[in-house]
């Protein structure tokens, strides 16, 4: 956000949503089944977005 400056806060750029998601991760943990799936895919070297 600091690099993009004020433009980072515009929804059209997409950084606003990513920044909000990262900030929310501090307080809203991932549910256990999703976390297990993510950790397993990461450990196996698979695409974690799939």
C-alpha distance matrix in Angstrom:
0.0 3.8 5.5 5.2 5.9 7.7 8.3 5.3 7.5 10.5 12.4 13.8 10.9 10.8 7.2 8.0 11.0 9.8 7.5 10.6 12.9 11.8 12.1 15.4 16.8 17.4 19.9 21.2 22.8 23.8 27.5 30.0 31.3 27.8 27.0 30.4 29.9 26.5 28.0 31.1 29.4 27.3 30.5 32.4 29.9 29.5 26.6 24.7 23.4 27.1
3.8 0.0 3.8 5.6 5.1 8.1 9.6 7.9 10.1 13.2 15.6 16.8 13.8 14.3 10.8 11.6 14.7 13.5 11.0 14.0 16.3 14.7 14.6 18.2 19.4 19.5 22.2 23.9 25.4 26.7 30.5 32.8 34.3 30.9 29.8 33.1 32.8 29.3 30.5 33.6 32.0 29.6 32.6 34.6 32.0 32.0 29.2 27.5 26.5 30.2
5.5 3.8 0.0 3.8 5.5 9.1 9.5 8.2 11.4 13.7 16.0 16.3 12.9 13.9 10.8 12.7 15.6 14.1 12.5 15.9 17.8 16.3 17.0 20.4 21.3 21.8 24.7 26.0 27.2 28.1 31.8 34.0 35.1 31.6 30.6 33.7 33.0 29.4 30.6 33.6 31.6 29.1 32.2 33.9 31.0 31.0 28.2 26.9 25.9 29.5
5.2 5.6 3.8 0.0 3.8 6.5 5.8 5.1 8.6 10.2 12.7 12.8 9.5 11.1 8.6 10.4 13.6 12.9 11.7 14.9 17.0 16.3 17.1 20.1 21.4 22.4 24.9 25.9 27.4 28.1 31.6 34.1 35.0 31.4 30.8 34.0 33.1 29.6 31.3 34.1 32.0 29.8 33.1 34.6 31.7 31.2 28.2 26.9 25.3 28.8
5.9 5.1 5.5 3.8 0.0 3.8 5.4 5.7 8.0 10.2 13.4 14.1 11.5 13.2 10.6 11.2 14.9 14.7 12.8 15.4 18.2 17.5 17.5 20.6 22.4 22.9 25.2 26.5 28.4 29.5 33.1 35.7 36.9 33.4 32.8 36.2 35.5 32.1 33.7 36.7 34.8 32.7 35.9 37.6 34.9 34.4 31.4 29.8 28.3 31.8
7.7 8.1 9.1 6.5 3.8 0.0 3.8 5.3 5.8 7.7 11.3 12.4 10.8 12.7 10.7 10.3 14.1 14.9 13.1 14.9 18.1 18.1 17.7 20.4 22.7 23.4 25.1 26.3 28.6 29.7 33.1 36.0 37.2 33.8 33.5 37.0 36.3 33.1 35.0 38.0 36.1 34.3 37.7 39.3 36.7 35.9 32.7 31.0 29.1 32.4
8.3 9.6 9.5 5.8 5.4 3.8 0.0 3.8 5.4 5.6 8.9 9.1 7.4 9.9 8.8 9.1 12.6 13.6 12.7 14.7 17.5 17.9 18.2 20.6 22.7 24.0 25.7 26.5 28.5 29.2 32.5 35.4 36.1 32.6 32.6 36.0 34.9 31.8 33.9 36.6 34.5 32.9 36.4 37.7 35.0 33.9 30.5 29.1 27.0 30.1
5.3 7.9 8.2 5.1 5.7 5.3 3.8 0.0 3.8 5.6 8.0 9.0 6.5 7.7 5.5 5.9 9.5 10.0 9.0 11.3 13.9 14.1 14.6 17.1 19.0 20.3 22.2 22.9 24.9 25.5 28.9 31.7 32.6 29.0 28.9 32.3 31.3 28.2 30.3 33.1 31.0 29.4 32.9 34.4 31.7 30.8 27.5 25.8 23.8 27.1
7.5 10.1 11.4 8.6 8.0 5.8 5.4 3.8 0.0 3.8 6.4 8.8 7.8 8.4 6.9 5.0 8.6 10.3 9.0 10.0 13.2 14.1 13.9 15.9 18.5 19.7 21.0 21.7 24.1 25.0 28.2 31.3 32.2 28.9 29.0 32.5 31.7 28.8 31.1 34.0 32.1 30.7 34.3 35.9 33.5 32.3 29.0 27.0 24.8 28.0
10.5 13.2 13.7 10.2 10.2 7.7 5.6 5.6 3.8 0.0 3.8 5.5 5.8 7.4 7.7 6.3 9.2 11.6 11.4 12.1 14.8 16.4 16.6 18.1 20.7 22.4 23.5 23.7 26.0 26.4 29.4 32.6 33.1 29.7 30.2 33.7 32.5 29.8 32.3 34.9 32.9 31.8 35.4 36.7 34.2 32.7 29.2 27.4 24.9 27.7
12.4 15.6 16.0 12.7 13.4 11.3 8.9 8.0 6.4 3.8 0.0 3.8 5.5 5.5 7.3 5.8 7.1 10.1 10.9 11.1 13.1 15.4 16.0 16.9 19.3 21.5 22.4 22.0 24.2 24.2 26.9 30.2 30.4 27.0 27.9 31.3 29.9 27.4 30.2 32.6 30.5 29.8 33.5 34.6 32.3 30.4 26.8 25.1 22.2 24.8
13.8 16.8 16.3 12.8 14.1 12.4 9.1 9.0 8.8 5.5 3.8 0.0 3.8 5.6 8.3 8.5 9.6 11.8 13.3 14.1 15.7 17.8 18.9 19.9 21.9 24.4 25.5 24.9 26.8 26.4 29.1 32.1 32.1 28.5 29.5 32.7 30.9 28.4 31.3 33.4 30.9 30.3 34.1 34.8 32.2 30.3 26.5 25.3 22.3 24.7
10.9 13.8 12.9 9.5 11.5 10.8 7.4 6.5 7.8 5.8 5.5 3.8 0.0 3.8 5.6 7.3 8.9 10.0 11.4 13.1 14.6 16.0 17.4 19.0 20.6 22.9 24.5 24.2 25.8 25.5 28.5 31.3 31.4 27.8 28.3 31.4 29.8 26.9 29.6 31.8 29.3 28.3 32.0 32.8 30.0 28.4 24.8 23.7 21.0 23.8
10.8 14.3 13.9 11.1 13.2 12.7 9.9 7.7 8.4 7.4 5.5 5.6 3.8 0.0 3.8 5.4 5.7 6.7 8.8 10.3 11.1 12.8 14.6 15.8 17.2 19.8 21.3 20.7 22.2 21.8 24.7 27.5 27.6 24.0 24.6 27.7 26.1 23.3 26.1 28.4 26.0 25.1 28.8 29.7 27.2 25.5 21.9 20.4 17.7 20.6
7.2 10.8 10.8 8.6 10.6 10.7 8.8 5.5 6.9 7.7 7.3 8.3 5.6 3.8 0.0 3.8 5.5 5.1 5.9 8.5 9.8 10.5 12.1 14.0 15.4 17.5 19.5 19.4 20.9 21.0 24.3 27.0 27.6 23.9 24.0 27.3 26.1 23.0 25.3 28.0 25.8 24.4 28.0 29.4 26.9 25.6 22.3 20.5 18.4 21.7
8.0 11.6 12.7 10.4 11.2 10.3 9.1 5.9 5.0 6.3 5.8 8.5 7.3 5.4 3.8 0.0 3.8 5.6 5.2 6.2 8.6 10.1 10.7 12.2 14.4 16.3 17.7 17.8 19.9 20.4 23.6 26.6 27.4 24.0 24.2 27.7 26.8 24.0 26.4 29.2 27.4 26.2 29.8 31.3 29.1 27.8 24.4 22.2 20.1 23.2
11.0 14.7 15.6 13.6 14.9 14.1 12.6 9.5 8.6 9.2 7.1 9.6 8.9 5.7 5.5 3.8 0.0 3.8 5.4 5.1 6.1 8.7 9.9 10.4 12.4 14.9 16.0 15.4 17.3 17.3 20.3 23.4 24.0 20.5 21.1 24.6 23.5 20.9 23.6 26.3 24.5 23.7 27.3 28.7 26.8 25.1 21.8 19.4 17.1 20.1
9.8 13.5 14.1 12.9 14.7 14.9 13.6 10.0 10.3 11.6 10.1 11.8 10.0 6.7 5.1 5.6 3.8 0.0 3.8 5.4 5.1 6.2 8.6 9.8 10.7 13.3 15.2 14.7 15.9 15.9 19.2 21.9 22.6 19.0 19.1 22.5 21.5 18.5 20.9 23.6 21.9 20.6 24.2 25.8 23.7 22.4 19.2 16.8 15.0 18.4
7.5 11.0 12.5 11.7 12.8 13.1 12.7 9.0 9.0 11.4 10.9 13.3 11.4 8.8 5.9 5.2 5.4 3.8 0.0 3.8 5.5 5.2 6.2 8.6 10.1 11.7 13.8 14.3 15.9 16.8 20.3 23.0 24.3 20.9 20.5 24.1 23.6 20.5 22.5 25.6 24.2 22.6 25.9 27.9 25.9 25.1 22.1 19.5 18.1 21.7
10.6 14.0 15.9 14.9 15.4 14.9 14.7 11.3 10.0 12.1 11.1 14.1 13.1 10.3 8.5 6.2 5.1 5.4 3.8 0.0 3.8 5.5 5.1 6.1 8.7 10.5 11.5 11.8 14.1 15.2 18.4 21.5 22.9 19.8 19.7 23.4 23.2 20.5 22.7 25.8 24.7 23.5 26.9 28.9 27.3 26.1 23.2 20.3 18.7 22.0
12.9 16.3 17.8 17.0 18.2 18.1 17.5 13.9 13.2 14.8 13.1 15.7 14.6 11.1 9.8 8.6 6.1 5.1 5.5 3.8 0.0 3.8 5.4 5.1 6.3 9.2 10.4 9.7 11.3 11.8 15.1 18.1 19.3 16.1 16.0 19.7 19.4 16.8 19.0 22.1 21.0 20.0 23.4 25.3 23.9 22.7 19.9 16.8 15.4 18.6
11.8 14.7 16.3 16.3 17.5 18.1 17.9 14.1 14.1 16.4 15.4 17.8 16.0 12.8 10.5 10.1 8.7 6.2 5.2 5.5 3.8 0.0 3.8 5.4 5.2 7.3 9.8 10.1 11.1 12.1 15.7 18.2 19.8 16.7 15.8 19.4 19.4 16.4 18.0 21.4 20.5 18.9 22.0 24.3 22.8 22.2 19.7 16.6 16.0 19.5
12.1 14.6 17.0 17.1 17.5 17.7 18.2 14.6 13.9 16.6 16.0 18.9 17.4 14.6 12.1 10.7 9.9 8.6 6.2 5.1 5.4 3.8 0.0 3.8 5.5 5.8 7.8 9.3 11.3 13.3 16.8 19.5 21.5 18.8 17.8 21.6 22.1 19.3 20.7 24.2 23.7 22.1 25.0 27.5 26.3 25.7 23.3 20.1 19.5 22.9
15.4 18.2 20.4 20.1 20.6 20.4 20.6 17.1 15.9 18.1 16.9 19.9 19.0 15.8 14.0 12.2 10.4 9.8 8.6 6.1 5.1 5.4 3.8 0.0 3.8 5.3 5.6 6.0 8.6 10.6 13.8 16.8 18.9 16.4 15.9 19.7 20.2 18.0 19.6 23.0 22.8 21.7 24.6 27.0 26.2 25.3 23.0 19.5 18.7 21.8
16.8 19.4 21.3 21.4 22.4 22.7 22.7 19.0 18.5 20.7 19.3 21.9 20.6 17.2 15.4 14.4 12.4 10.7 10.1 8.7 6.3 5.2 5.5 3.8 0.0 3.8 5.4 5.1 6.0 7.9 11.5 14.0 16.2 13.7 12.6 16.4 17.2 14.8 16.1 19.6 19.6 18.3 21.0 23.6 23.0 22.3 20.4 16.8 16.7 19.7
17.4 19.5 21.8 22.4 22.9 23.4 24.0 20.3 19.7 22.4 21.5 24.4 22.9 19.8 17.5 16.3 14.9 13.3 11.7 10.5 9.2 7.3 5.8 5.3 3.8 0.0 3.8 6.1 7.1 10.2 13.4 15.6 18.4 16.4 14.7 18.3 19.7 17.3 18.0 21.6 22.1 20.5 22.7 25.7 25.2 25.0 23.3 19.8 20.1 23.2
19.9 22.2 24.7 24.9 25.2 25.1 25.7 22.2 21.0 23.5 22.4 25.5 24.5 21.3 19.5 17.7 16.0 15.2 13.8 11.5 10.4 9.8 7.8 5.6 5.4 3.8 0.0 3.8 6.3 9.8 12.3 14.9 17.8 16.3 15.2 18.7 20.3 18.5 19.4 22.9 23.6 22.5 24.7 27.6 27.4 26.9 25.2 21.5 21.6 24.3
21.2 23.9 26.0 25.9 26.5 26.3 26.5 22.9 21.7 23.7 22.0 24.9 24.2 20.7 19.4 17.8 15.4 14.7 14.3 11.8 9.7 10.1 9.3 6.0 5.1 6.1 3.8 0.0 3.8 6.6 9.0 12.0 14.6 13.0 12.5 16.1 17.4 16.0 17.4 20.6 21.2 20.7 23.0 25.6 25.6 24.7 23.0 19.2 19.1 21.5
22.8 25.4 27.2 27.4 28.4 28.6 28.5 24.9 24.1 26.0 24.2 26.8 25.8 22.2 20.9 19.9 17.3 15.9 15.9 14.1 11.3 11.1 11.3 8.6 6.0 7.1 6.3 3.8 0.0 3.8 6.4 8.8 11.6 10.3 9.1 12.6 14.3 13.0 14.0 17.2 18.2 17.6 19.7 22.4 22.7 22.0 20.7 16.9 17.4 19.7
23.8 26.7 28.1 28.1 29.5 29.7 29.2 25.5 25.0 26.4 24.2 26.4 25.5 21.8 21.0 20.4 17.3 15.9 16.8 15.2 11.8 12.1 13.3 10.6 7.9 10.2 9.8 6.6 3.8 0.0 3.8 6.4 8.4 6.5 6.0 9.6 10.8 9.8 11.4 14.3 15.1 15.1 17.3 19.6 20.0 19.0 17.7 13.9 14.4 16.3
27.5 30.5 31.8 31.6 33.1 33.1 32.5 28.9 28.2 29.4 26.9 29.1 28.5 24.7 24.3 23.6 20.3 19.2 20.3 18.4 15.1 15.7 16.8 13.8 11.5 13.4 12.3 9.0 6.4 3.8 0.0 3.8 5.8 5.5 6.1 8.8 10.2 10.6 12.2 14.3 15.6 16.4 18.2 20.2 21.2 19.9 19.0 15.4 15.9 17.0
30.0 32.8 34.0 34.1 35.7 36.0 35.4 31.7 31.3 32.6 30.2 32.1 31.3 27.5 27.0 26.6 23.4 21.9 23.0 21.5 18.1 18.2 19.5 16.8 14.0 15.6 14.9 12.0 8.8 6.4 3.8 0.0 3.8 5.5 4.9 6.1 8.6 9.7 10.3 12.0 14.2 15.1 16.1 18.2 19.8 18.8 18.7 15.3 16.6 17.3
31.3 34.3 35.1 35.0 36.9 37.2 36.1 32.6 32.2 33.1 30.4 32.1 31.4 27.6 27.6 27.4 24.0 22.6 24.3 22.9 19.3 19.8 21.5 18.9 16.2 18.4 17.8 14.6 11.6 8.4 5.8 3.8 0.0 3.8 5.4 5.2 6.3 8.6 10.0 10.6 12.4 14.2 15.4 16.7 18.4 16.9 16.9 13.8 14.9 14.8
27.8 30.9 31.6 31.4 33.4 33.8 32.6 29.0 28.9 29.7 27.0 28.5 27.8 24.0 23.9 24.0 20.5 19.0 20.9 19.8 16.1 16.7 18.8 16.4 13.7 16.4 16.3 13.0 10.3 6.5 5.5 5.5 3.8 0.0 3.8 5.5 5.1 6.1 8.6 9.9 10.6 12.1 14.1 15.5 16.5 14.8 14.1 10.7 11.5 11.9
27.0 29.8 30.6 30.8 32.8 33.5 32.6 28.9 29.0 30.2 27.9 29.5 28.3 24.6 24.0 24.2 21.1 19.1 20.5 19.7 16.0 15.8 17.8 15.9 12.6 14.7 15.2 12.5 9.1 6.0 6.1 4.9 5.4 3.8 0.0 3.8 5.4 5.1 6.0 8.4 9.9 10.4 12.0 14.2 15.3 14.4 14.1 10.7 12.4 13.5
30.4 33.1 33.7 34.0 36.2 37.0 36.0 32.3 32.5 33.7 31.3 32.7 31.4 27.7 27.3 27.7 24.6 22.5 24.1 23.4 19.7 19.4 21.6 19.7 16.4 18.3 18.7 16.1 12.6 9.6 8.8 6.1 5.2 5.5 3.8 0.0 3.8 5.5 5.2 6.0 8.6 9.8 10.4 12.2 14.2 13.5 14.1 11.3 13.6 13.9
29.9 32.8 33.0 33.1 35.5 36.3 34.9 31.3 31.7 32.5 29.9 30.9 29.8 26.1 26.1 26.8 23.5 21.5 23.6 23.2 19.4 19.4 22.1 20.2 17.2 19.7 20.3 17.4 14.3 10.8 10.2 8.6 6.3 5.1 5.4 3.8 0.0 3.8 5.6 5.2 6.1 8.5 9.9 10.7 12.2 10.7 11.1 8.5 10.5 10.3
26.5 29.3 29.4 29.6 32.1 33.1 31.8 28.2 28.8 29.8 27.4 28.4 26.9 23.3 23.0 24.0 20.9 18.5 20.5 20.5 16.8 16.4 19.3 18.0 14.8 17.3 18.5 16.0 13.0 9.8 10.6 9.7 8.6 6.1 5.1 5.5 3.8 0.0 3.8 5.5 5.3 6.1 8.6 10.0 10.6 9.4 9.2 6.0 8.5 9.5
28.0 30.5 30.6 31.3 33.7 35.0 33.9 30.3 31.1 32.3 30.2 31.3 29.6 26.1 25.3 26.4 23.6 20.9 22.5 22.7 19.0 18.0 20.7 19.6 16.1 18.0 19.4 17.4 14.0 11.4 12.2 10.3 10.0 8.6 6.0 5.2 5.6 3.8 0.0 3.8 5.6 5.1 6.0 8.6 9.9 10.1 11.0 8.4 11.7 12.7
31.1 33.6 33.6 34.1 36.7 38.0 36.6 33.1 34.0 34.9 32.6 33.4 31.8 28.4 28.0 29.2 26.3 23.6 25.6 25.8 22.1 21.4 24.2 23.0 19.6 21.6 22.9 20.6 17.2 14.3 14.3 12.0 10.6 9.9 8.4 6.0 5.2 5.5 3.8 0.0 3.8 5.4 5.1 6.2 8.6 8.5 10.4 8.9 12.2 12.1
29.4 32.0 31.6 32.0 34.8 36.1 34.5 31.0 32.1 32.9 30.5 30.9 29.3 26.0 25.8 27.4 24.5 21.9 24.2 24.7 21.0 20.5 23.7 22.8 19.6 22.1 23.6 21.2 18.2 15.1 15.6 14.2 12.4 10.6 9.9 8.6 6.1 5.3 5.6 3.8 0.0 3.8 5.5 5.2 6.1 5.0 6.6 5.7 9.1 9.0
27.3 29.6 29.1 29.8 32.7 34.3 32.9 29.4 30.7 31.8 29.8 30.3 28.3 25.1 24.4 26.2 23.7 20.6 22.6 23.5 20.0 18.9 22.1 21.7 18.3 20.5 22.5 20.7 17.6 15.1 16.4 15.1 14.2 12.1 10.4 9.8 8.5 6.1 5.1 5.4 3.8 0.0 3.8 5.5 5.1 5.9 7.3 6.1 9.9 11.0
30.5 32.6 32.2 33.1 35.9 37.7 36.4 32.9 34.3 35.4 33.5 34.1 32.0 28.8 28.0 29.8 27.3 24.2 25.9 26.9 23.4 22.0 25.0 24.6 21.0 22.7 24.7 23.0 19.7 17.3 18.2 16.1 15.4 14.1 12.0 10.4 9.9 8.6 6.0 5.1 5.5 3.8 0.0 3.8 5.5 7.7 10.2 9.7 13.5 14.1
32.4 34.6 33.9 34.6 37.6 39.3 37.7 34.4 35.9 36.7 34.6 34.8 32.8 29.7 29.4 31.3 28.7 25.8 27.9 28.9 25.3 24.3 27.5 27.0 23.6 25.7 27.6 25.6 22.4 19.6 20.2 18.2 16.7 15.5 14.2 12.2 10.7 10.0 8.6 6.2 5.2 5.5 3.8 0.0 3.8 5.5 9.0 9.8 13.3 13.0
29.9 32.0 31.0 31.7 34.9 36.7 35.0 31.7 33.5 34.2 32.3 32.2 30.0 27.2 26.9 29.1 26.8 23.7 25.9 27.3 23.9 22.8 26.3 26.2 23.0 25.2 27.4 25.6 22.7 20.0 21.2 19.8 18.4 16.5 15.3 14.2 12.2 10.6 9.9 8.6 6.1 5.1 5.5 3.8 0.0 3.8 6.8 8.3 11.7 11.9
29.5 32.0 31.0 31.2 34.4 35.9 33.9 30.8 32.3 32.7 30.4 30.3 28.4 25.5 25.6 27.8 25.1 22.4 25.1 26.1 22.7 22.2 25.7 25.3 22.3 25.0 26.9 24.7 22.0 19.0 19.9 18.8 16.9 14.8 14.4 13.5 10.7 9.4 10.1 8.5 5.0 5.9 7.7 5.5 3.8 0.0 3.8 6.1 8.8 8.3
26.6 29.2 28.2 28.2 31.4 32.7 30.5 27.5 29.0 29.2 26.8 26.5 24.8 21.9 22.3 24.4 21.8 19.2 22.1 23.2 19.9 19.7 23.3 23.0 20.4 23.3 25.2 23.0 20.7 17.7 19.0 18.7 16.9 14.1 14.1 14.1 11.1 9.2 11.0 10.4 6.6 7.3 10.2 9.0 6.8 3.8 0.0 3.8 5.5 5.7
24.7 27.5 26.9 26.9 29.8 31.0 29.1 25.8 27.0 27.4 25.1 25.3 23.7 20.4 20.5 22.2 19.4 16.8 19.5 20.3 16.8 16.6 20.1 19.5 16.8 19.8 21.5 19.2 16.9 13.9 15.4 15.3 13.8 10.7 10.7 11.3 8.5 6.0 8.4 8.9 5.7 6.1 9.7 9.8 8.3 6.1 3.8 0.0 3.8 5.6
23.4 26.5 25.9 25.3 28.3 29.1 27.0 23.8 24.8 24.9 22.2 22.3 21.0 17.7 18.4 20.1 17.1 15.0 18.1 18.7 15.4 16.0 19.5 18.7 16.7 20.1 21.6 19.1 17.4 14.4 15.9 16.6 14.9 11.5 12.4 13.6 10.5 8.5 11.7 12.2 9.1 9.9 13.5 13.3 11.7 8.8 5.5 3.8 0.0 3.8
27.1 30.2 29.5 28.8 31.8 32.4 30.1 27.1 28.0 27.7 24.8 24.7 23.8 20.6 21.7 23.2 20.1 18.4 21.7 22.0 18.6 19.5 22.9 21.8 19.7 23.2 24.3 21.5 19.7 16.3 17.0 17.3 14.8 11.9 13.5 13.9 10.3 9.5 12.7 12.1 9.0 11.0 14.1 13.0 11.9 8.3 5.7 5.6 3.8 0.0
